[in-house]
Amino acid sequence: MKYSIPKAFRGTKSEEITQTKGFLDKIEKHFAKDDKVEITLLLTSFDVYEA
């Protein structure tokens, strides 16, 4: 488990996180992607090849 936790989170303690679910939610928010940005990048790359 130690190696699957990103270095940014290793050894950190939080008073507000008391359960594993809260820890996993915090990690999910940290690595969440913005779909609009990804869609815009894909559309831009398609426009380049159409011209």
PDB file of N, CA, C, O and CB in Angstrom:
ATOM      1  N   MET A   1       0.839  -1.192   0.000  1.00  0.00           N
ATOM      2  CA  MET A   1       0.000   0.000   0.000  1.00  0.00           C
ATOM      3  C   MET A   1       0.879   1.248   0.000  1.00  0.00           C
ATOM      4  O   MET A   1       0.527   2.264  -0.599  1.00  0.00           O
ATOM      5  CB  MET A   1      -0.952   0.002   1.221  1.00  0.00           C
ATOM      6  N   LYS A   2       2.008   1.164   0.666  1.00  0.00           N
ATOM      7  CA  LYS A   2       2.892   2.315   0.786  1.00  0.00           C
ATOM      8  C   LYS A   2       3.331   2.825  -0.585  1.00  0.00           C
ATOM      9  O   LYS A   2       3.460   4.034  -0.772  1.00  0.00           O
ATOM     10  CB  LYS A   2       4.111   1.957   1.626  1.00  0.00           C
ATOM     11  N   TYR A   3       3.562   1.934  -1.542  1.00  0.00           N
ATOM     12  CA  TYR A   3       4.043   2.341  -2.848  1.00  0.00           C
ATOM     13  C   TYR A   3       2.927   2.822  -3.765  1.00  0.00           C
ATOM     14  O   TYR A   3       3.199   3.483  -4.767  1.00  0.00           O
ATOM     15  CB  TYR A   3       4.769   1.206  -3.494  1.00  0.00           C
ATOM     16  N   SER A   4       1.682   2.505  -3.442  1.00  0.00           N
ATOM     17  CA  SER A   4       0.576   2.949  -4.284  1.00  0.00           C
ATOM     18  C   SER A   4       0.088   4.341  -3.897  1.00  0.00           C
ATOM     19  O   SER A   4      -0.706   4.943  -4.620  1.00  0.00           O
ATOM     20  CB  SER A   4      -0.572   1.960  -4.200  1.00  0.00           C
ATOM     21  N   ILE A   5       0.554   4.850  -2.772  1.00  0.00           N
ATOM     22  CA  ILE A   5       0.174   6.196  -2.334  1.00  0.00           C
ATOM     23  C   ILE A   5       1.171   7.196  -2.915  1.00  0.00           C
ATOM     24  O   ILE A   5       2.374   7.045  -2.705  1.00  0.00           O
ATOM     25  CB  ILE A   5       0.131   6.294  -0.768  1.00  0.00           C
ATOM     26  N   PRO A   6       0.702   8.214  -3.642  1.00  0.00           N
ATOM     27  CA  PRO A   6       1.614   9.212  -4.208  1.00  0.00           C
ATOM     28  C   PRO A   6       2.446   9.892  -3.120  1.00  0.00           C
ATOM     29  O   PRO A   6       1.991  10.052  -1.987  1.00  0.00           O
ATOM     30  CB  PRO A   6       0.824  10.264  -4.996  1.00  0.00           C
ATOM     31  N   LYS A   7       3.657  10.284  -3.473  1.00  0.00           N
ATOM     32  CA  LYS A   7       4.561  10.908  -2.509  1.00  0.00           C
ATOM     33  C   LYS A   7       3.956  12.154  -1.881  1.00  0.00           C
ATOM     34  O   LYS A   7       4.266  12.484  -0.736  1.00  0.00           O
ATOM     35  CB  LYS A   7       5.875  11.259  -3.178  1.00  0.00           C
ATOM     36  N   ALA A   8       3.101  12.846  -2.613  1.00  0.00           N
ATOM     37  CA  ALA A   8       2.478  14.065  -2.085  1.00  0.00           C
ATOM     38  C   ALA A   8       1.625  13.781  -0.855  1.00  0.00           C
ATOM     39  O   ALA A   8       1.430  14.666  -0.021  1.00  0.00           O
ATOM     40  CB  ALA A   8       1.623  14.727  -3.159  1.00  0.00           C
ATOM     41  N   PHE A   9       1.112  12.547  -0.730  1.00  0.00           N
ATOM     42  CA  PHE A   9       0.225  12.211   0.380  1.00  0.00           C
ATOM     43  C   PHE A   9       0.901  11.374   1.463  1.00  0.00           C
ATOM     44  O   PHE A   9       0.315  11.168   2.525  1.00  0.00           O
ATOM     45  CB  PHE A   9      -0.973  11.476  -0.139  1.00  0.00           C
ATOM     46  N   ARG A  10       2.097  10.895   1.225  1.00  0.00           N
ATOM     47  CA  ARG A  10       2.773  10.044   2.209  1.00  0.00           C
ATOM     48  C   ARG A  10       3.138  10.839   3.451  1.00  0.00           C
ATOM     49  O   ARG A  10       3.686  11.937   3.359  1.00  0.00           O
ATOM     50  CB  ARG A  10       4.032   9.410   1.602  1.00  0.00           C
ATOM     51  N   GLY A  11       2.835  10.287   4.591  1.00  0.00           N
ATOM     52  CA  GLY A  11       3.208  10.901   5.855  1.00  0.00           C
ATOM     53  C   GLY A  11       2.371  12.096   6.256  1.00  0.00           C
ATOM     54  O   GLY A  11       2.666  12.734   7.266  1.00  0.00           O
ATOM     55  N   THR A  12       1.335  12.422   5.497  1.00  0.00           N
ATOM     56  CA  THR A  12       0.490  13.561   5.849  1.00  0.00           C
ATOM     57  C   THR A  12      -0.589  13.128   6.820  1.00  0.00           C
ATOM     58  O   THR A  12      -1.093  12.007   6.752  1.00  0.00           O
ATOM     59  CB  THR A  12      -0.139  14.187   4.595  1.00  0.00           C
ATOM     60  N   LYS A  13      -0.929  14.011   7.703  1.00  0.00           N
ATOM     61  CA  LYS A  13      -2.005  13.764   8.656  1.00  0.00           C
ATOM     62  C   LYS A  13      -2.964  14.933   8.587  1.00  0.00           C
ATOM     63  O   LYS A  13      -2.553  16.078   8.395  1.00  0.00           O
ATOM     64  CB  LYS A  13      -1.457  13.567  10.106  1.00  0.00           C
ATOM     65  N   SER A  14      -4.221  14.647   8.741  1.00  0.00           N
ATOM     66  CA  SER A  14      -5.231  15.693   8.713  1.00  0.00           C
ATOM     67  C   SER A  14      -6.218  15.450   9.847  1.00  0.00           C
ATOM     68  O   SER A  14      -6.682  14.329  10.055  1.00  0.00           O
ATOM     69  CB  SER A  14      -5.957  15.735   7.340  1.00  0.00           C
ATOM     70  N   GLU A  15      -6.524  16.491  10.558  1.00  0.00           N
ATOM     71  CA  GLU A  15      -7.490  16.376  11.653  1.00  0.00           C
ATOM     72  C   GLU A  15      -8.909  16.192  11.123  1.00  0.00           C
ATOM     73  O   GLU A  15      -9.752  15.602  11.799  1.00  0.00           O
ATOM     74  CB  GLU A  15      -7.423  17.616  12.554  1.00  0.00           C
ATOM     75  N   GLU A  16      -9.180  16.696   9.909  1.00  0.00           N
ATOM     76  CA  GLU A  16     -10.541  16.607   9.377  1.00  0.00           C
ATOM     77  C   GLU A  16     -10.825  15.270   8.702  1.00  0.00           C
ATOM     78  O   GLU A  16     -11.991  14.920   8.523  1.00  0.00           O
ATOM     79  CB  GLU A  16     -10.780  17.726   8.393  1.00  0.00           C
ATOM     80  N   ILE A  17      -9.803  14.516   8.323  1.00  0.00           N
ATOM     81  CA  ILE A  17      -9.998  13.204   7.709  1.00  0.00           C
ATOM     82  C   ILE A  17      -9.799  12.144   8.785  1.00  0.00           C
ATOM     83  O   ILE A  17      -8.699  11.976   9.311  1.00  0.00           O
ATOM     84  CB  ILE A  17      -9.015  12.981   6.506  1.00  0.00           C
ATOM     85  N   THR A  18     -10.878  11.430   9.103  1.00  0.00           N
ATOM     86  CA  THR A  18     -10.797  10.413  10.148  1.00  0.00           C
ATOM     87  C   THR A  18     -11.082   9.010   9.619  1.00  0.00           C
ATOM     88  O   THR A  18     -10.880   8.028  10.333  1.00  0.00           O
ATOM     89  CB  THR A  18     -11.765  10.741  11.264  1.00  0.00           C
ATOM     90  N   GLN A  19     -11.552   8.907   8.367  1.00  0.00           N
ATOM     91  CA  GLN A  19     -11.867   7.603   7.800  1.00  0.00           C
ATOM     92  C   GLN A  19     -11.210   7.475   6.431  1.00  0.00           C
ATOM     93  O   GLN A  19     -10.850   8.469   5.801  1.00  0.00           O
ATOM     94  CB  GLN A  19     -13.399   7.399   7.696  1.00  0.00           C
ATOM     95  N   THR A  20     -11.065   6.238   5.989  1.00  0.00           N
ATOM     96  CA  THR A  20     -10.457   5.970   4.692  1.00  0.00           C
ATOM     97  C   THR A  20     -11.251   6.608   3.565  1.00  0.00           C
ATOM     98  O   THR A  20     -10.671   7.112   2.603  1.00  0.00           O
ATOM     99  CB  THR A  20     -10.340   4.472   4.462  1.00  0.00           C
ATOM    100  N   LYS A  21     -12.574   6.592   3.677  1.00  0.00           N
ATOM    101  CA  LYS A  21     -13.432   7.180   2.644  1.00  0.00           C
ATOM    102  C   LYS A  21     -13.090   8.656   2.446  1.00  0.00           C
ATOM    103  O   LYS A  21     -13.004   9.124   1.311  1.00  0.00           O
ATOM    104  CB  LYS A  21     -14.924   7.021   3.018  1.00  0.00           C
ATOM    105  N   GLY A  22     -12.899   9.378   3.525  1.00  0.00           N
ATOM    106  CA  GLY A  22     -12.533  10.790   3.435  1.00  0.00           C
ATOM    107  C   GLY A  22     -11.182  10.981   2.773  1.00  0.00           C
ATOM    108  O   GLY A  22     -10.997  11.914   1.991  1.00  0.00           O
ATOM    109  N   PHE A  23     -10.230  10.096   3.082  1.00  0.00           N
ATOM    110  CA  PHE A  23      -8.906  10.156   2.471  1.00  0.00           C
ATOM    111  C   PHE A  23      -8.993   9.915   0.972  1.00  0.00           C
ATOM    112  O   PHE A  23      -8.370  10.629   0.186  1.00  0.00           O
ATOM    113  CB  PHE A  23      -7.969   9.131   3.118  1.00  0.00           C
ATOM    114  N   LEU A  24      -9.771   8.900   0.571  1.00  0.00           N
ATOM    115  CA  LEU A  24      -9.922   8.597  -0.849  1.00  0.00           C
ATOM    116  C   LEU A  24     -10.639   9.717  -1.591  1.00  0.00           C
ATOM    117  O   LEU A  24     -10.298  10.012  -2.737  1.00  0.00           O
ATOM    118  CB  LEU A  24     -10.678   7.290  -1.029  1.00  0.00           C
ATOM    119  N   ASP A  25     -11.624  10.344  -0.960  1.00  0.00           N
ATOM    120  CA  ASP A  25     -12.302  11.484  -1.575  1.00  0.00           C
ATOM    121  C   ASP A  25     -11.333  12.635  -1.802  1.00  0.00           C
ATOM    122  O   ASP A  25     -11.386  13.307  -2.832  1.00  0.00           O
ATOM    123  CB  ASP A  25     -13.474  11.946  -0.703  1.00  0.00           C
ATOM    124  N   LYS A  26     -10.450  12.860  -0.836  1.00  0.00           N
ATOM    125  CA  LYS A  26      -9.456  13.924  -0.944  1.00  0.00           C
ATOM    126  C   LYS A  26      -8.495  13.651  -2.102  1.00  0.00           C
ATOM    127  O   LYS A  26      -8.137  14.565  -2.845  1.00  0.00           O
ATOM    128  CB  LYS A  26      -8.676  14.065   0.375  1.00  0.00           C
ATOM    129  N   ILE A  27      -8.081  12.394  -2.250  1.00  0.00           N
ATOM    130  CA  ILE A  27      -7.196  12.020  -3.356  1.00  0.00           C
ATOM    131  C   ILE A  27      -7.911  12.188  -4.690  1.00  0.00           C
ATOM    132  O   ILE A  27      -7.325  12.681  -5.654  1.00  0.00           O
ATOM    133  CB  ILE A  27      -6.707  10.567  -3.193  1.00  0.00           C
ATOM    134  N   GLU A  28      -9.179  11.780  -4.748  1.00  0.00           N
ATOM    135  CA  GLU A  28      -9.947  11.905  -5.986  1.00  0.00           C
ATOM    136  C   GLU A  28     -10.049  13.362  -6.412  1.00  0.00           C
ATOM    137  O   GLU A  28      -9.891  13.669  -7.594  1.00  0.00           O
ATOM    138  CB  GLU A  28     -11.348  11.305  -5.815  1.00  0.00           C
ATOM    139  N   LYS A  29     -10.306  14.253  -5.483  1.00  0.00           N
ATOM    140  CA  LYS A  29     -10.391  15.675  -5.805  1.00  0.00           C
ATOM    141  C   LYS A  29      -9.042  16.211  -6.274  1.00  0.00           C
ATOM    142  O   LYS A  29      -8.985  17.086  -7.138  1.00  0.00           O
ATOM    143  CB  LYS A  29     -10.880  16.469  -4.589  1.00  0.00           C
ATOM    144  N   HIS A  30      -7.960  15.689  -5.706  1.00  0.00           N
ATOM    145  CA  HIS A  30      -6.622  16.147  -6.077  1.00  0.00           C
ATOM    146  C   HIS A  30      -6.298  15.791  -7.528  1.00  0.00           C
ATOM    147  O   HIS A  30      -5.651  16.565  -8.233  1.00  0.00           O
ATOM    148  CB  HIS A  30      -5.572  15.538  -5.139  1.00  0.00           C
ATOM    149  N   PHE A  31      -6.750  14.616  -7.969  1.00  0.00           N
ATOM    150  CA  PHE A  31      -6.427  14.151  -9.305  1.00  0.00           C
ATOM    151  C   PHE A  31      -7.576  14.294 -10.302  1.00  0.00           C
ATOM    152  O   PHE A  31      -7.507  13.745 -11.402  1.00  0.00           O
ATOM    153  CB  PHE A  31      -6.004  12.726  -9.240  1.00  0.00           C
ATOM    154  N   ALA A  32      -8.618  15.015  -9.937  1.00  0.00           N
ATOM    155  CA  ALA A  32      -9.774  15.177 -10.823  1.00  0.00           C
ATOM    156  C   ALA A  32      -9.369  15.949 -12.075  1.00  0.00           C
ATOM    157  O   ALA A  32      -8.582  16.893 -12.014  1.00  0.00           O
ATOM    158  CB  ALA A  32     -10.931  15.905 -10.091  1.00  0.00           C
ATOM    159  N   LYS A  33      -9.920  15.528 -13.205  1.00  0.00           N
ATOM    160  CA  LYS A  33      -9.635  16.203 -14.464  1.00  0.00           C
ATOM    161  C   LYS A  33     -10.812  17.095 -14.822  1.00  0.00           C
ATOM    162  O   LYS A  33     -11.955  16.845 -14.438  1.00  0.00           O
ATOM    163  CB  LYS A  33      -9.351  15.181 -15.596  1.00  0.00           C
ATOM    164  N   ASP A  34     -10.500  18.123 -15.555  1.00  0.00           N
ATOM    165  CA  ASP A  34     -11.545  18.989 -16.076  1.00  0.00           C
ATOM    166  C   ASP A  34     -11.865  18.514 -17.488  1.00  0.00           C
ATOM    167  O   ASP A  34     -11.048  18.663 -18.397  1.00  0.00           O
ATOM    168  CB  ASP A  34     -11.109  20.501 -16.059  1.00  0.00           C
ATOM    169  N   ASP A  35     -13.057  17.939 -17.675  1.00  0.00           N
ATOM    170  CA  ASP A  35     -13.429  17.384 -18.973  1.00  0.00           C
ATOM    171  C   ASP A  35     -13.483  18.442 -20.063  1.00  0.00           C
ATOM    172  O   ASP A  35     -13.177  18.145 -21.218  1.00  0.00           O
ATOM    173  CB  ASP A  35     -14.764  16.691 -18.875  1.00  0.00           C
ATOM    174  N   LYS A  36     -13.862  19.664 -19.728  1.00  0.00           N
ATOM    175  CA  LYS A  36     -13.946  20.718 -20.734  1.00  0.00           C
ATOM    176  C   LYS A  36     -12.577  21.004 -21.340  1.00  0.00           C
ATOM    177  O   LYS A  36     -12.463  21.229 -22.545  1.00  0.00           O
ATOM    178  CB  LYS A  36     -14.529  21.992 -20.123  1.00  0.00           C
ATOM    179  N   VAL A  37     -11.551  20.996 -20.515  1.00  0.00           N
ATOM    180  CA  VAL A  37     -10.199  21.245 -21.010  1.00  0.00           C
ATOM    181  C   VAL A  37      -9.778  20.120 -21.940  1.00  0.00           C
ATOM    182  O   VAL A  37      -9.211  20.371 -23.004  1.00  0.00           O
ATOM    183  CB  VAL A  37      -9.199  21.383 -19.842  1.00  0.00           C
ATOM    184  N   GLU A  38     -10.048  18.887 -21.549  1.00  0.00           N
ATOM    185  CA  GLU A  38      -9.674  17.739 -22.374  1.00  0.00           C
ATOM    186  C   GLU A  38     -10.419  17.757 -23.711  1.00  0.00           C
ATOM    187  O   GLU A  38      -9.823  17.482 -24.753  1.00  0.00           O
ATOM    188  CB  GLU A  38      -9.961  16.428 -21.626  1.00  0.00           C
ATOM    189  N   ILE A  39     -11.704  18.075 -23.690  1.00  0.00           N
ATOM    190  CA  ILE A  39     -12.500  18.147 -24.918  1.00  0.00           C
ATOM    191  C   ILE A  39     -11.971  19.243 -25.830  1.00  0.00           C
ATOM    192  O   ILE A  39     -11.858  19.045 -27.040  1.00  0.00           O
ATOM    193  CB  ILE A  39     -13.985  18.396 -24.592  1.00  0.00           C
ATOM    194  N   THR A  40     -11.645  20.400 -25.258  1.00  0.00           N
ATOM    195  CA  THR A  40     -11.119  21.513 -26.049  1.00  0.00           C
ATOM    196  C   THR A  40      -9.800  21.131 -26.710  1.00  0.00           C
ATOM    197  O   THR A  40      -9.577  21.448 -27.878  1.00  0.00           O
ATOM    198  CB  THR A  40     -10.929  22.759 -25.167  1.00  0.00           C
ATOM    199  N   LEU A  41      -8.928  20.455 -25.977  1.00  0.00           N
ATOM    200  CA  LEU A  41      -7.650  20.026 -26.553  1.00  0.00           C
ATOM    201  C   LEU A  41      -7.855  19.037 -27.696  1.00  0.00           C
ATOM    202  O   LEU A  41      -7.169  19.116 -28.714  1.00  0.00           O
ATOM    203  CB  LEU A  41      -6.768  19.397 -25.475  1.00  0.00           C
ATOM    204  N   LEU A  42      -8.789  18.111 -27.534  1.00  0.00           N
ATOM    205  CA  LEU A  42      -9.061  17.147 -28.599  1.00  0.00           C
ATOM    206  C   LEU A  42      -9.630  17.835 -29.838  1.00  0.00           C
ATOM    207  O   LEU A  42      -9.213  17.541 -30.958  1.00  0.00           O
ATOM    208  CB  LEU A  42     -10.030  16.072 -28.104  1.00  0.00           C
ATOM    209  N   LEU A  43     -10.574  18.741 -29.641  1.00  0.00           N
ATOM    210  CA  LEU A  43     -11.158  19.451 -30.777  1.00  0.00           C
ATOM    211  C   LEU A  43     -10.117  20.297 -31.496  1.00  0.00           C
ATOM    212  O   LEU A  43     -10.127  20.388 -32.723  1.00  0.00           O
ATOM    213  CB  LEU A  43     -12.314  20.329 -30.316  1.00  0.00           C
ATOM    214  N   THR A  44      -9.233  20.907 -30.745  1.00  0.00           N
ATOM    215  CA  THR A  44      -8.172  21.715 -31.345  1.00  0.00           C
ATOM    216  C   THR A  44      -7.246  20.840 -32.178  1.00  0.00           C
ATOM    217  O   THR A  44      -6.836  21.237 -33.269  1.00  0.00           O
ATOM    218  CB  THR A  44      -7.372  22.455 -30.259  1.00  0.00           C
ATOM    219  N   SER A  45      -6.916  19.666 -31.683  1.00  0.00           N
ATOM    220  CA  SER A  45      -6.028  18.779 -32.442  1.00  0.00           C
ATOM    221  C   SER A  45      -6.718  18.264 -33.706  1.00  0.00           C
ATOM    222  O   SER A  45      -6.054  18.058 -34.722  1.00  0.00           O
ATOM    223  CB  SER A  45      -5.578  17.594 -31.567  1.00  0.00           C
ATOM    224  N   PHE A  46      -8.030  18.054 -33.663  1.00  0.00           N
ATOM    225  CA  PHE A  46      -8.753  17.636 -34.863  1.00  0.00           C
ATOM    226  C   PHE A  46      -8.799  18.752 -35.894  1.00  0.00           C
ATOM    227  O   PHE A  46      -8.705  18.484 -37.091  1.00  0.00           O
ATOM    228  CB  PHE A  46     -10.171  17.197 -34.505  1.00  0.00           C
ATOM    229  N   ASP A  47      -8.940  19.990 -35.457  1.00  0.00           N
ATOM    230  CA  ASP A  47      -8.975  21.124 -36.375  1.00  0.00           C
ATOM    231  C   ASP A  47      -7.656  21.270 -37.119  1.00  0.00           C
ATOM    232  O   ASP A  47      -7.651  21.657 -38.287  1.00  0.00           O
ATOM    233  CB  ASP A  47      -9.294  22.411 -35.619  1.00  0.00           C
ATOM    234  N   VAL A  48      -6.560  20.975 -36.479  1.00  0.00           N
ATOM    235  CA  VAL A  48      -5.244  21.088 -37.105  1.00  0.00           C
ATOM    236  C   VAL A  48      -5.138  20.112 -38.265  1.00  0.00           C
ATOM    237  O   VAL A  48      -4.579  20.462 -39.305  1.00  0.00           O
ATOM    238  CB  VAL A  48      -4.121  20.830 -36.078  1.00  0.00           C
ATOM    239  N   TYR A  49      -5.648  18.915 -38.122  1.00  0.00           N
ATOM    240  CA  TYR A  49      -5.528  17.906 -39.164  1.00  0.00           C
ATOM    241  C   TYR A  49      -6.540  18.094 -40.293  1.00  0.00           C
ATOM    242  O   TYR A  49      -6.334  17.569 -41.388  1.00  0.00           O
ATOM    243  CB  TYR A  49      -5.692  16.538 -38.563  1.00  0.00           C
ATOM    244  N   GLU A  50      -7.621  18.825 -40.055  1.00  0.00           N
ATOM    245  CA  GLU A  50      -8.611  19.059 -41.105  1.00  0.00           C
ATOM    246  C   GLU A  50      -8.113  20.050 -42.143  1.00  0.00           C
ATOM    247  O   GLU A  50      -8.468  19.939 -43.316  1.00  0.00           O
ATOM    248  CB  GLU A  50      -9.907  19.559 -40.501  1.00  0.00           C
ATOM    249  N   ALA A  51      -7.310  21.004 -41.742  1.00  0.00           N
ATOM    250  CA  ALA A  51      -6.864  22.072 -42.638  1.00  0.00           C
ATOM    251  C   ALA A  51      -5.914  21.565 -43.632  1.00  0.00           C
ATOM    252  O   ALA A  51      -5.432  22.326 -44.470  1.00  0.00           O
ATOM    253  CB  ALA A  51      -6.240  23.191 -41.886  1.00  0.00           C
TER     254      ALA A  51
END
